Amino acid sequence: MFEDNFNANAWKRLINFCMPVSEITPVEIIPDNKRTYDKCLNVLKAFFTKGVGRRSPLKGFLFEGVPGTGKTELVRQIARGVIDIKPSSRFKTTDDKEAYQIAMGKRKMDSYNKGPERFFLFIDGATIATPKWGDAESILQAVFSFHNFLEEGGSKYGKIADPRVIVLFDDIESLMLARTSEIAKEWHYSINAVLFHELDRVDASKTFVFATTNKPELVDDALRDRLYSIKFKPPKRESLLEIAKRLLWDAGVSERMQVEILKAVEEKLKEKKLPTIRDMEREVIVQCVERKAW
């Protein structure tokens, strides 16, 4: 049982940062990021359904770019995109299913919960940080075996047959630093060693990794050997205005007021050399407040 496993406490901590992908709020992908969305989702589906990830040296993706380019939200939407993957599709024949039951220790598939089977696990520096030496390493190890915790019934969802986990290490430079960095401390080396080891041994057909960073110069080259790097640029102003329009519409702002606010937002964005999604969202709120749009 999972209670006897040395990772039990770490697993229980991580459940607070986990959700079924079906609970992720759907958000429309901005045109600038649509190609990356399609590429990553196709790879993720292939890893999860075709066994591509079992021995692949590629364990996931690293999103690099300045703040406000939509990296974190894009990972959430990619994770949500695997909702339609059916675990039963891996059993092409009855013999296949029986073979799986034997591999699982002759446990009957019917004993498993019929609930969610795809999960999103959000990890940042605060998730891993602990006051005790060695605890952070244990939590990090537990991340890569979290699917075992779900399978053994440790979560509120009961036993999950053959779960899949999408892990996001958000702002990964807050967790691990390049070993060549002048600000790297002794504990960073320990964290790095655990992360590299776990990435090397993880079955990416069960646990797929995403990482984001706003400071690519602080990311260790060894991480790029294991994660496919994609660089993000600030979105085009036209895309930002389209998002702004949808935000105002969803907020119930009148059409007349929308026109005024969008014009003001456009002028403010022109003042910035490379405006980001965050810049646009802030300006939309500011204009709504100043113009009493609500």
Secondary structure as the mmCIF struct_conf table of DSSP 4:
data_model
#
loop_
_struct_conf.conf_type_id
_struct_conf.id
_struct_conf.beg_label_comp_id
_struct_conf.beg_label_asym_id
_struct_conf.beg_label_seq_id
_struct_conf.end_label_comp_id
_struct_conf.end_label_asym_id
_struct_conf.end_label_seq_id
HELX_RH_3T_P HELX_RH_3T_P1 PHE A 2 ASP A 4
BEND BEND1 ASN A 5 ASN A 5
TURN_TY1_P TURN_TY1_P1 PHE A 6 ASN A 7
HELX_RH_AL_P HELX_RH_AL_P1 ALA A 8 LEU A 14
HELX_RH_3T_P HELX_RH_3T_P2 ILE A 15 PHE A 17
STRN STRN1 CYS A 18 PRO A 20
HELX_RH_3T_P HELX_RH_3T_P3 VAL A 21 GLU A 23
BEND BEND2 ILE A 24 ILE A 24
HELX_LH_PP_P HELX_LH_PP_P1 THR A 25 PRO A 26
HELX_LH_PP_P HELX_LH_PP_P2 GLU A 28 ILE A 30
HELX_RH_AL_P HELX_RH_AL_P2 PRO A 31 LYS A 50
HELX_RH_3T_P HELX_RH_3T_P4 VAL A 52 ARG A 54
BEND BEND3 ARG A 55 ARG A 55
BEND BEND4 PRO A 57 PRO A 57
STRN STRN2 GLY A 60 GLU A 64
TURN_TY1_P TURN_TY1_P2 PRO A 67 GLY A 68
BEND BEND5 THR A 69 GLY A 70
HELX_RH_AL_P HELX_RH_AL_P3 LYS A 71 ARG A 80
TURN_TY1_P TURN_TY1_P3 GLY A 81 ASP A 84
HELX_RH_3T_P HELX_RH_3T_P5 PRO A 87 ARG A 90
BEND BEND6 THR A 93 THR A 93
HELX_RH_AL_P HELX_RH_AL_P4 THR A 94 ALA A 103
TURN_TY1_P TURN_TY1_P4 MET A 104 GLY A 105
BEND BEND7 LYS A 106 LYS A 106
HELX_RH_3T_P HELX_RH_3T_P6 MET A 109 SER A 111
BEND BEND8 TYR A 112 TYR A 112
STRN STRN3 ASN A 113 ASN A 113
BEND BEND9 GLY A 115 GLY A 115
STRN STRN4 ARG A 118 ILE A 123
HELX_RH_AL_P HELX_RH_AL_P5 GLY A 125 ILE A 128
BEND BEND10 PRO A 131 LYS A 132
TURN_TY1_P TURN_TY1_P5 TRP A 133 GLY A 134
HELX_RH_AL_P HELX_RH_AL_P6 ASP A 135 VAL A 143
TURN_TY1_P TURN_TY1_P6 PHE A 144 SER A 145
HELX_RH_AL_P HELX_RH_AL_P7 PHE A 146 GLU A 151
TURN_TY1_P TURN_TY1_P7 GLU A 152 GLY A 153
BEND BEND11 SER A 155 SER A 155
TURN_TY1_P TURN_TY1_P8 LYS A 156 TYR A 157
STRN STRN5 ILE A 160 ILE A 160
BEND BEND12 ALA A 161 ASP A 162
STRN STRN6 ARG A 164 PHE A 169
TURN_TY1_P TURN_TY1_P9 ASP A 170 ASP A 171
HELX_RH_3T_P HELX_RH_3T_P7 ILE A 172 SER A 174
TURN_TY1_P TURN_TY1_P10 LEU A 175 LEU A 175
TURN_TY1_P TURN_TY1_P11 ARG A 179 THR A 180
TURN_TY1_P TURN_TY1_P12 GLU A 182 ILE A 183
HELX_RH_AL_P HELX_RH_AL_P8 GLU A 186 ARG A 201
TURN_TY1_P TURN_TY1_P13 ALA A 204 LYS A 206
STRN STRN7 THR A 207 THR A 213
BEND BEND13 ASN A 214 ASN A 214
HELX_RH_3T_P HELX_RH_3T_P8 PRO A 216 LEU A 218
BEND BEND14 VAL A 219 VAL A 219
HELX_RH_AL_P HELX_RH_AL_P9 ASP A 221 ARG A 224
TURN_TY1_P TURN_TY1_P14 ASP A 225 ARG A 226
STRN STRN8 LEU A 227 LYS A 231
HELX_LH_PP_P HELX_LH_PP_P3 PRO A 234 LYS A 236
HELX_RH_AL_P HELX_RH_AL_P10 ARG A 237 ASP A 250
TURN_TY1_P TURN_TY1_P15 ALA A 251 GLY A 252
HELX_RH_AL_P HELX_RH_AL_P11 GLU A 255 LYS A 270
TURN_TY1_P TURN_TY1_P16 GLU A 271 GLU A 271
BEND BEND15 LYS A 272 LEU A 274
HELX_RH_AL_P HELX_RH_AL_P12 ILE A 277 GLU A 290
TURN_TY1_P TURN_TY1_P17 ARG A 291 LYS A 292
#
